Amino acid sequence: MRPGAAASRGGATSRLPGEERTLTSVAAGARYEGEEPKDLPRLWHVTLSVSGDEAPLKEVRRGLEQLAHDHPFLLTSRYANDHAEIRYWEEARDLHDAAAVALRLWGEHRQTAKLPPWEIVGLEVIDRETYHQRISEGYGPLPATPVGVHPF
């Protein structure tokens, strides 16, 4: 049993009352013994969703267009006066790296692109193979066409 896990469904635990639960994780890039290294960059499809107080549509559009101009890797953006979705391809070593870049994108460019002070409310990062599998099965995000900044 892992540290902090419940001993049974009855509620008994391996920790004392008031003792914090110990969390464990696998380090980014950790490999199993004998596994081939996968340090080569891969493509990741990123969907970043942001939301907040209403802002004028013209300002939201202008901010997203500026972000796309500053970072031409942005594939498409959809927006309304209180939320937006940005989709793009990121080249990164692994999912951890791609997600870290995505989580910094909005905050780091809020000032320069004059983006609304919205918060990130959703993030999806999937590898290229999964993206194409979803598209071929008809249940993934539709291919980002037309490319650019568009209202919802």
NORHU-V266439 format. One record per residue. N is the residue number from 1. RES is the residue in one letter. SS is DSSP state (2 for helix, 1 for strand, 0 for the rest). OMEGA is omega in whole degrees, -180 to 180 (* if undefined). D_FIRST is the distance of its C-alpha to the first C-alpha in whole Angstrom. Layout:
# NORHU-V266439
[[N,RES,SS,OMEGA,D_FIRST] [N,RES,SS,OMEGA,D_FIRST]]
This chain:
# NORHU-V266439
[[1,M,0,179,0] [2,R,0,179,4] [3,P,0,177,7] [4,G,0,-179,8] [5,A,0,179,7] [6,A,1,-179,8] [7,A,0,179,8] [8,S,0,178,11] [9,R,0,-179,13] [10,G,0,176,16] [11,G,0,179,15] [12,A,0,-180,13] [13,T,1,180,11] [14,S,0,180,9] [15,R,0,-180,12] [16,L,0,178,16] [17,P,0,180,19] [18,G,0,179,20] [19,E,0,-179,17] [20,E,0,178,17] [21,R,0,177,13] [22,T,0,178,12] [23,L,0,177,13] [24,T,0,178,12] [25,S,0,176,15] [26,V,0,-180,17] [27,A,0,178,20] [28,A,0,178,23] [29,G,0,-180,24] [30,A,0,-177,21] [31,R,0,172,22] [32,Y,0,178,20] [33,E,0,179,22] [34,G,0,180,25] [35,E,0,179,25] [36,E,0,177,29] [37,P,0,-179,29] [38,K,0,-177,30] [39,D,0,179,32] [40,L,0,179,35] [41,P,0,177,35] [42,R,1,176,35] [43,L,1,-180,36] [44,W,1,176,34] [45,H,1,-175,36] [46,V,1,171,35] [47,T,1,-179,36] [48,L,1,179,36] [49,S,1,179,37] [50,V,1,-177,38] [51,S,1,178,40] [52,G,0,180,42] [53,D,0,-179,45] [54,E,0,177,48] [55,A,0,178,50] [56,P,0,-177,53] [57,L,2,-180,53] [58,K,2,-180,55] [59,E,2,178,53] [60,V,2,-180,50] [61,R,2,-179,52] [62,R,2,178,53] [63,G,2,179,50] [64,L,2,176,48] [65,E,2,178,51] [66,Q,2,178,51] [67,L,2,179,47] [68,A,2,178,48] [69,H,2,180,51] [70,D,2,-176,49] [71,H,0,-174,46] [72,P,0,176,48] [73,F,0,179,45] [74,L,1,-175,44] [75,L,1,-179,45] [76,T,1,174,45] [77,S,1,173,45] [78,R,1,-174,46] [79,Y,1,170,46] [80,A,0,-177,48] [81,N,0,179,49] [82,D,0,177,45] [83,H,1,178,43] [84,A,1,177,43] [85,E,1,-180,41] [86,I,1,179,41] [87,R,1,-180,40] [88,Y,1,175,40] [89,W,1,178,39] [90,E,1,174,37] [91,E,1,-177,37] [92,A,1,-180,34] [93,R,0,-179,32] [94,D,0,-178,29] [95,L,2,180,28] [96,H,2,-179,27] [97,D,2,-180,30] [98,A,2,179,32] [99,A,2,180,30] [100,A,2,178,31] [101,V,2,-179,34] [102,A,2,-178,34] [103,L,2,178,33] [104,R,2,-171,36] [105,L,2,-174,39] [106,W,2,-177,40] [107,G,2,-178,40] [108,E,2,-177,41] [109,H,2,179,44] [110,R,2,-178,45] [111,Q,2,-173,48] [112,T,2,-180,49] [113,A,2,-178,49] [114,K,0,179,50] [115,L,0,177,47] [116,P,0,-180,46] [117,P,0,-178,44] [118,W,0,178,41] [119,E,1,176,37] [120,I,1,-179,35] [121,V,1,179,34] [122,G,1,178,32] [123,L,1,172,31] [124,E,1,177,31] [125,V,1,179,30] [126,I,1,180,31] [127,D,1,-175,32] [128,R,2,-179,35] [129,E,2,179,34] [130,T,2,178,32] [131,Y,2,-178,35] [132,H,2,177,38] [133,Q,2,178,36] [134,R,2,-180,35] [135,I,2,-178,39] [136,S,2,179,40] [137,E,2,175,38] [138,G,0,-179,40] [139,Y,0,179,37] [140,G,0,176,37] [141,P,0,-179,39] [142,L,0,177,42] [143,P,0,-174,43] [144,A,0,174,45] [145,T,0,-3,48] [146,P,0,178,51] [147,V,0,178,49] [148,G,1,-178,50] [149,V,1,-174,50] [150,H,1,174,50] [151,P,1,175,50] [152,F,0,*,48]]
